[in-house]
Amino acid sequence: MSNLINVTINNIPLQVEEGKTILEAAKMLNIHIPVLCHHKDLCVAGNCRICVVEVEKDPYLVAACAIPVREGMNILTNTKKIRDARKHILELLLTEHNINCIKCCKSSSCELQNLALEYRLDEELFINLLQDIPVDDSSPAIIKDDTKCIRCTRCVRTCDELQGVNALAMSQKGRHTKMSTYLEKPLADVVCTNCGQCINRCPTGALTEKSYVEQVWEAIYDPSKFVVVQTAPAVRFAVGELFHVRPGARVTGRMVASLRAMGFDAVLDTDFTADLTIIEEGTELLTRLKKALVDRDKSVALPMFSSCSPGWIKFIEHQYPELLPNLSTCKSPQQMFGALAKTFYAKKREIDPANMVSVSIMPCTAKKFEANRPEMRDSGYKDVDYVLTTREFASMIHHSGIDVLTLKNEEFDNIMGASTGAAVIFGATGGVMEAALRTAYQIVTGKDVPFEGINITPIRGFQGVKQASLVIEGTLPEWKFLEGVELKVAVAHGLKNAHKLIQGLKSGEIEAHFVEIMACPGGCIGGGGQPIPTNIDIRTARMEGTYKADSKMLLRKSHENPEVQALYEEFLGKPNGHLSHELLHTYYTERFKY
């Protein structure tokens, strides 16, 4: 156990572990110290100084987020000297800040705005130094507005520490210091993966998602358009937070009811195509294994990587293009849904796909980029027209004047609305792998995976890189070649962990037949389009909600989904068949790397 140190905060004695910061110690007493550059997910920066406090015998105010406690420290957090210092810091930040708060999408959730209101900044003591810098809206997913940047470096630390991408960096010095990209290029022209983790941690409106809310409203109001909406697995465990519901609470029924109330013509479920993805991806994996083990085909690319996360796809296109053959050719559930909506669903409902608008509600900003990829038009149209984040969806509910908490639960529409527990867990890191193993093992052996209650716990949780294996025993005759094979799998979440996993595979430290990688911390539950704030406690609650929902589902394996079975019988024919490859599979291309 760590040594305990005696300190006093605002005349309250406290014992705290050695190595803890003043900020952490104050939180133990529920004493609020404001922060801007500090974030629970990131390393200490200590550069905004808004968290300054007084320490007895220290000549200067110190940053609470950066200074560790020491024995006998006497700390004050709310003296006149401290309040005046914080007010001056805020005033200086505002001299360079674009104060168009009424039009800013972060208004009311902007940390700088909230502090300015808290400290009642009602007069301008310093001259305005705001520069006229153009907004970078080149990316289909992220908008960068340097006039709202306070140089807290949260975004830079996120892109480095959590993601290992380094698309953002701080450049220049002094008052010219700014958040930059490589050679000042637009976001669309650098190695940005569009994951949106920088947005989740930006305290102001300097980084936001590119919004398509108005285009969606326009489609809803157009009587000539049939507007279909799909909702991703992770959205239902997070959107409630924006209506004062506890993190992780499942609000599926009310979510569906609110979408109908807003005017969508069909309310369907991405979980349906999550189940479909497992059938296609599982079949692809078994086909690759057969070629490698039976046909001795050395050209087969193993391990096979999952392809559900568009941030991960863009990452591998930039960073590891030599491994593109290892990617599953399956589209993500969002894009499978888009292709089927304008073919299978349109035919079933006798709707002209030219008049259909396909909308998806995702926990992810990279999905906006994915929907705009030129490959995603196999239906003959743009498969997914508009992607909205969980936050944008909540804003539409607010615009509609809908009281979500008073709505009665409603079910998804028929046709592409049914799902299983395997689809539900897609939202958590390891969920795709667990769903795939549940189905693949039963296809091969006719039995459940040999884990308690089919819960594959070794690949659950927040460990950066997870590994598991199971020996295939008692195979059905057509899969005899897999008898006794130890199937090895690996899982990573967050792109910095993707680096680690890939390096482990290359060095031989990690062995795997199948690999799942999700771009965001915790998987889609921690996606770049999810409610803000985000931290490990909130992501844990969302993950727990996901697995709890799965455990209560009547059907928990993707191949048991009756609507997916009907889809193959009526339309696709067989998994990995000709039509499946035409609509549900794709390819990826090498991108530049610097």
KAWO-V152842 format. One line per field, one symbol per residue. psi: psi as a letter, one per 40 degrees, with the letter a starting at -180 (. if undefined). A space follows every 50 residues. Layout:
# KAWO-V152842
psi = ???
This chain:
# KAWO-V152842
psi = iiihhhihhfehiihiiheiidddddddefhhhiidehhdeiihdfedee eiihhhehdiiihdeehiiihehhhhefiddddddddddddddedehhff ddeheeheehddddddddefgeihdiihehighihhfdiedhhhgeeehe feeddddddddddfdfdiihiaibeehihiihffiideeaehefdedddd eheafdhiihhfddddddddeheeihhhiihidedeeddddeffiihehh fdddddddddddeidhhahdddedddddddddddddddddddddefheeh hiihiifdhddddddddddfdeeddehiehiidddddddddecdddddef hhddehhhhihiehdddddddehdeffeeeihdhdhhiidddddddddde fhgdeeiihiiiiihfeiiiddddedeiheddddddddddddddeeiiif ihfehgddeiaehdhiiiiihhifiidefdeehehhhhiihiihdddddd ddddddeedhhidhhhhhdiheaddfieeiihiiiddddddddddddddd deidhehdeehdddddddddddciheaddddddeiaiiihiih.
